[in-house]
Amino acid sequence: MEMRRRKLLILEDDLGLRGELEKIFADLEVTATEASDRVLALIRRVEPDVVLFDLAPRETSTGPQNLKLLREILNLAPDTKIVAMTEHDGRELAVQAVG
């Protein structure tokens, strides 16, 4: 019996970091993109088991506010596990995300 590979969706605006994360998780079925208004459609299509999520993208990000997007992902796919990343000075944002 063949086991299904777990699906990981990486939402990271930094292209270099996104590529490194794809390499790290190469044993999973990885889809990687930047946070944008297309993410919810991607969640529906890919149906990831886990979303690796950048809470605080670079200020040049054109995507929606990530806490709002996080809530929308959880509403759409409540069984999806979320792993949130942020830089060391993002403590307040991380606390809001957990709430």
C-alpha positions in Angstrom: 0.0 0.0 0.0 1.5 3.3 -1.1 1.4 6.1 1.5 0.3 9.5 0.4 2.9 12.2 0.6 2.0 15.0 3.0 1.3 18.4 1.3 3.0 21.5 2.5 2.2 25.0 1.3 4.9 27.6 1.9 3.8 31.2 2.0 7.0 33.3 1.9 7.6 36.6 0.1 11.4 36.3 0.1 12.2 34.2 -3.0 15.6 33.1 -1.7 14.2 31.9 1.6 11.3 30.3 -0.1 13.7 28.3 -2.3 15.7 27.1 0.8 12.5 26.0 2.5 11.5 24.0 -0.5 14.9 22.2 -0.4 14.6 21.6 3.4 11.1 20.0 3.0 11.8 18.1 -0.3 10.5 14.9 1.2 7.0 16.5 1.2 4.8 17.5 -1.7 5.7 21.2 -1.6 3.9 24.2 -3.2 5.5 27.5 -2.5 4.3 31.0 -3.3 4.2 34.5 -1.9 1.2 35.6 0.2 -1.3 37.2 -2.1 -5.0 37.4 -2.9 -4.7 34.1 -4.8 -3.7 32.0 -1.7 -7.3 30.9 -0.8 -7.8 29.5 -4.3 -4.5 27.7 -3.9 -5.6 26.3 -0.6 -8.7 24.9 -2.2 -6.8 23.4 -5.1 -3.8 21.9 -3.2 -5.6 21.0 0.1 -2.3 21.2 2.1 -1.9 19.3 5.3 0.4 22.1 6.6 0.9 25.8 5.8 4.2 27.3 6.6 3.3 31.0 6.9 5.4 34.1 7.1 3.5 36.4 9.6 5.5 39.5 8.8 6.6 39.8 5.2 8.8 42.5 3.9 7.2 45.9 3.9 7.2 45.8 0.1 4.7 42.9 0.1 1.6 43.6 -1.9 -0.5 40.8 -0.3 -3.3 41.3 2.2 -2.5 41.7 5.9 -1.3 38.3 6.9 -3.3 38.0 10.2 -6.5 38.5 8.1 -5.2 35.9 5.6 -4.4 33.5 8.4 -8.0 33.7 9.7 -9.3 33.2 6.2 -7.2 30.1 5.7 -8.4 28.6 9.1 -12.0 29.4 8.2 -11.6 27.7 4.8 -9.5 24.7 6.0 -9.9 24.3 9.7 -8.1 21.0 9.8 -5.0 22.4 8.1 -2.1 22.9 10.5 -0.4 26.3 10.5 3.2 26.9 11.3 3.8 30.6 11.6 7.2 32.2 11.1 8.3 35.7 12.0 11.5 37.5 12.7 12.9 38.0 16.2 11.2 41.4 16.6 7.8 40.0 15.7 6.7 38.8 19.1 3.6 41.0 19.3 2.5 39.8 15.9 3.1 36.2 16.9 1.0 36.6 20.0 -1.9 38.1 17.9 -1.6 35.1 15.5 -1.9 32.6 18.3 -5.0 34.4 19.6 
